Amino acid sequence: MTRVLGIDPGSRCTGYGLVDTGTGSPRLVAQGCIRTETETFPERLRQIYDGIHAIARQYRPDELAIEQVFVHKNADSALKLGQARGAAICGVLAAGLPVYEYAAREVKLALVGKGSADKIQVQHMVKILLGLSENLQADAGDALGIALCHIHTRETQRRMESMQGRRLGVR
């Protein structure tokens, strides 16, 4: 069994989701958001770091999947998002986790089959894949989507390597 921690970084709300895989369908372990409650940006980064570090200690994930930063229009927002992402990554590095990064387009493609899918479609697929009936908080749902994207990507790579080995006569 492998436990994957997915993180959707944000400077005001960092979503997280933990999913177990390896025993049939992926299974939801925990999900939520770390809400920063201070106005000073360095203190918000500290809250993100502390929150993710506590989650890593409590749930002991094996791998981290996190969304990459993209620059849309506002470079200042992208820089803040990058710093929040860095605080989250540092929060799990002490646990020695490998870090896997995915662009938002990759997550949408892996879950919905279309890289231009909207958030509602991604949330819907997360609920289906995890067998959930209740609505998810947007940031936590995105984090679960990142974790599921990683699981899908990892399994696809394993299958391809296995097929490649069979073609070469390696078992």
C-alpha positions in Angstrom: 0.0 0.0 0.0 1.2 3.5 -0.8 -0.2 6.7 0.9 -0.1 9.8 -1.3 -0.4 13.3 0.0 -1.7 15.7 -2.6 -1.3 19.5 -2.0 -3.0 22.4 -3.7 -0.9 25.3 -2.5 -2.4 28.7 -1.7 -1.3 31.6 0.5 -4.7 31.9 2.2 -5.9 28.3 1.9 -3.7 25.3 1.2 -5.7 22.2 0.3 -4.5 18.7 1.2 -5.8 15.2 0.6 -4.5 11.8 1.5 -5.2 8.8 -0.6 -4.2 5.1 0.0 -3.6 3.0 -3.1 -2.4 -0.5 -3.8 -5.4 -2.5 -2.5 -7.9 -2.1 -5.2 -9.6 1.3 -5.7 -8.0 4.4 -4.2 -9.3 5.1 -0.7 -9.7 8.5 0.9 -7.8 8.8 4.2 -8.2 12.5 5.0 -8.8 15.9 3.4 -9.1 19.5 4.4 -7.5 23.0 4.2 -4.9 24.8 6.1 -6.4 28.4 6.4 -3.9 31.1 7.3 -5.3 33.5 9.8 -2.7 36.3 9.9 -2.1 39.3 7.7 1.7 39.1 7.6 2.9 37.0 4.7 5.9 35.4 6.5 3.5 34.3 9.3 1.1 32.7 6.7 4.1 30.8 5.3 4.9 29.6 8.8 1.3 28.4 9.3 1.4 26.5 6.0 4.7 24.9 6.9 3.5 23.9 10.4 0.2 22.6 9.1 1.7 20.4 6.4 4.4 19.2 8.7 1.8 18.2 11.3 -0.2 16.3 8.6 2.9 14.5 7.4 3.7 13.4 11.0 0.1 12.3 11.7 -0.7 10.4 8.5 2.8 9.4 7.4 2.4 9.6 3.6 4.9 7.8 1.4 4.9 10.3 -1.5 3.9 14.0 -2.1 2.2 15.2 -5.2 1.9 19.0 -5.6 0.6 21.4 -8.2 3.2 23.4 -10.1 3.0 27.1 -10.1 1.8 28.8 -13.3 1.9 32.5 -14.2 -1.3 33.7 -15.7 -1.5 37.5 -15.4 -0.3 38.6 -12.0 3.3 37.9 -11.4 3.0 39.0 -7.7 0.3 36.4 -7.1 2.5 33.8 -8.8 5.4 34.6 -6.6 3.3 34.4 -3.4 1.9 31.1 -4.6 5.4 29.8 -5.3 6.4 30.8 -1.8 3.4 29.0 -0.3 4.2 26.0 -2.4 7.8 26.1 -1.1 6.6 26.2 2.5 4.4 23.2 1.9 7.2 21.2 0.3 9.5 22.0 3.2 6.9 20.8 5.6 7.2 17.3 4.2 10.9 17.2 3.3 11.9 16.5 6.9 10.0 13.3 6.5 12.1 12.3 3.5 9.2 12.1 1.1 9.8 12.1 -2.7 8.1 15.1 -4.3 6.2 14.8 -7.6 5.0 17.9 -9.4 2.1 18.2 -11.8 0.8 21.0 -13.9 -2.9 21.8 -13.6 -3.4 20.7 -17.2 -1.8 17.3 -16.4 -4.2 16.8 -13.5 -7.2 17.6 -15.6 -6.1 15.4 -18.4 -5.5 12.4 -16.0 -8.8 12.7 -14.3 -11.2 14.0 -16.9 -9.4 13.1 -20.1 -9.3 16.8 -21.2 -6.6 19.2 -20.2 -9.0 22.1 -20.5 -11.6 20.6 -18.1 -13.1 23.0 -15.5 -13.0 22.6 -11.7 -16.5 21.2 -11.5 -15.6 18.3 -13.9 -12.4 17.6 -11.8 -14.4 17.7 -8.6 -17.0 15.3 -10.0 -14.3 12.8 -11.1 -12.6 13.0 -7.7 -15.9 12.1 -6.1 -16.4 9.2 -8.5 -12.9 7.8 -8.2 -13.0 7.9 -4.4 -16.7 6.7 -4.2 -17.8 9.9 -2.3 -21.3 11.2 -2.2 -20.7 14.5 -0.2 -19.4 17.6 -1.9 -15.8 18.5 -1.4 -14.3 21.8 -0.4 -12.7 23.2 -3.6 -9.1 23.3 -2.4 -9.3 19.9 -0.7 -10.9 18.4 -3.8 -8.1 19.9 -6.0 -5.5 18.4 -3.7 -7.2 15.0 -3.9 -7.2 15.4 -7.7 -3.5 16.0 -7.6 -3.0 12.8 -5.5 -5.2 10.8 -7.9 -3.3 12.2 -10.9 0.0 11.0 -9.3 -1.4 7.6 -8.6 -2.7 7.3 -12.2 0.6 8.5 -13.6 2.7 6.1 -11.5 0.5 3.1 -12.4 0.7 4.0 -16.1 4.5 4.2 -15.9 4.7 0.8 -14.1 2.5 -0.8 -16.8 4.6 0.7 -19.6 7.8 -0.5 -18.0 6.4 -3.9 -17.5 5.3 -4.0 -21.2 8.7 -2.8 -22.3 10.4 -5.5 -20.2 8.2 -8.2 -21.8 9.1 -6.9 -25.3 12.8 -7.2 -24.4 12.3 -10.6 -22.9 12.8 -9.5 -19.3 10.4 -10.7 -16.6 
